[in-house]
Amino acid sequence: MNIFGEKYIELSTQISLNFINIENYSDNLFSLINDEIAKIWDGDLDDNDLDTVKIEFIEWLNNKRPEQKHGFISEFICHLFLRSQGYEQHFLFRNLEEKGPKKGFDGVFVNKEEFWIYESKCTLPETKIYSHNINIGDAYNDLKKKITGVNSKNNPWKNAYTHCNNNSIKKINL
């Protein structure tokens, strides 16, 4: 079994699901986190000091409520998984303005010259009002609203453009 314990289900040629199930943090997973955390947090092109990035990440995380921590760690693990699958990250995990995850899409990735917009939702086991099905529906509807421009309080396209143009992110040559 691989470090993410993932299960891949292809529903059609255009729809597939990846379920990630991490039972414990293996040495291989810790090694991957160490290799990727600075790139996910600060970009591929910066000369990132691993210890400094870890301290910055932990300090930022310590200022969050418990439910926020679960969501951000969940999102980080998904970014880690996508990068390990060959997806190129074209955004910074941290928000440039607020030193936290950006608003809008949770991520813009490129794989095999295709753009992928990523959205994540997280539910704690003790949460009674949400389920995986509700979260999948919420993520889909949230993305649909953002893509069609219904969400007027935030312009995710402008935010994605800003992140893609950051000097710390590899430029897309399509």
N, C-alpha and C positions, 0 to 999 in steps of 0.2 A: 504494500500500500504506500502511496506517496504521502508527502508531508501534510497535504491539505485534506486527505481522506475524501476527495471529491467524487461525486457521481455525476456523470454526464448523461443527459437524456435529450435526444433529438426528437422534437415534436413534428417538425417539418423541415424543408430545406431552408426556411428563413427563421425558424424559431427553435432555440435549444435552451436547455436549463443546465446550470452547473450548481450542484449543491455542495457546499463546503462543510466538512465536519471535522473540527480539530478537537481530538480527545485530550491531547497533552502537547506541550511544547517540546518537541524533540530537538536534539542537537542540530539536525539539519534545518529545522525551522528557525532556530535562533541564529544560525549562520546566515540564512537567507535574509532575515530581518536586519542583521548587522550589515550585510552587503547592500541592502536596498533602502533602509530608512532615510538616509541623507538624501538620496535621489528622489524618493517619494515626497519628502518634506520640502526640499529646497531646489530640486531640479537636477538634471543630468550633467549640466555643463559647469556648475559651480565646483570649486575645490572645497568640498565639504569636510570639515573635521568631525569625525564620528562622535567623539565625546561631547563636543559642543552641541551638535544636533540633538543628541539624546537628552542632554540637560534642558535644552530649549523645549523639546517635545514634552518631557515630563513636567516641567514647570507650567507649561500651557495646559496640560491635561489636569494637573492638580487644582486648577482654578475652575474646573467644570463640575456640574452636578453629577451624581452617580449615573443617572440615565443617559446623560450626554456622553460620559466616558465610554459606556457600552457602545453607543452609536458610533463614536469616532474610532474606537478600536476595531469595531466591525468593518467600518469603511476602510480603514488602513489595511486590514487583512485582505479585503477584496482587491484593493489596489496592488498589494503584494502578489496576490494570486494572478491577476491579469498580467502584470509585468513578467511573472515567471512563465506565462503562456505565450510570450512574444508580443504582447500589445505594447505599443509605445505610448507613454504618458505625455500629454501635451497640456499640462497645467501643473500648478504647485498645490500640494495638499494644504499647505498653510495659506491663509488669506493674507495678501500683501498689505491690506489696510488695517486689519484687525488682529493680525497674528493668530488666526484661527482658520478652520476650513472655509473655503470661499462659499459664497451664496450662488444660487443658480444651479447648474448641473453639478453633480458630484464629481464628474470627470469627463474629459474628452480624450479618447484613445484613438490610435490608428493601428490597424492590423491588415496587412496585405493590401495596402492602398485603399482601405475602407475606413470611414470614420465611424466611431462608436461613441454614443453618449451614454454615460453611466449615471444611474441614480440608485441610491441604497436606502433602505429602511431597516430599522432594528426594533425588535421587541424583546423585552426581558421575559424569562419563563413565568415570573409571577404576575405578569400583566394579564388581566382577565378580559379587557375589552378589545384587544387586538390579537390577530392570528397571522400566520404566514400568508394566507389567502388575502386577508385585508391589506397587509403590507404590500403584497405584489400589486394589488389593485391600486393602492395609493401611489406607489412608485410609477406605475404606468400612467395613471391619470395626471400626476404631477408633471411628468415628462411631456405628455400630450399637450397640456396647457402651456407649458413653456415653449415648446416647439411651434405651436400655432399662435403664440403671442397673447394668449388669454391672460396670463399672469402679468399684470401691469405694474405691480409693486417692485419688480426687479427685471432687469433686462439680461437674461442669461446669455444671449448671443454676444452682447458687449463684454460681459465678464469673461466668457470663453475666449473671445478675441484678445482681450487684455492679457490673459494668462498665456495664450499661445504665442504672443509677441514678446513675452518676457525673455531676456537674454539668457536665463538659466535653463530654458527649454529648447530642445532640439527643434530646428526649423523643419517644416514639412516640405518635402520636395516631391510633389505628385505631378 
